[in-house]
């Protein structure tokens, strides 16, 4: 039973759960970006180039037997994912910086100061 208990402790740690959530959200985000590239960007921006190459979809681009259209689609996906993640991290860093710049609450008296006050009050009695 020790192995199962150890595995349970590992599996329910906060970091493991956070990682699992990140992977699931990342997969969903990847699907959104793939759809954006395939369904929006390719038809709007790359239509003239695709018509010149006489293909309907980016994935269908083939030159000398090499299907470079799939590679091009993967590169476009990567650029968009990297850009969105960059903007996300930049926003988070900006929020963290604002939180760090916020004035700290005035610190109360230290333990030594309180003890000195108590000592002085006891002396005066």
Secondary structure, DSSP 4 states (H G I P E B T S, - for coil): -HHHHHHHHHHTSHHHHHHHHHHHHHHHHHHHHHHIIIIIIHHHHSHHHHHHTT-SSGGG--BTTB-HHHHHHHHHHHHHHHHHHHHHHHHHHHHHHHHHHSPPPPP---HHHHHHHHHHHHHH-
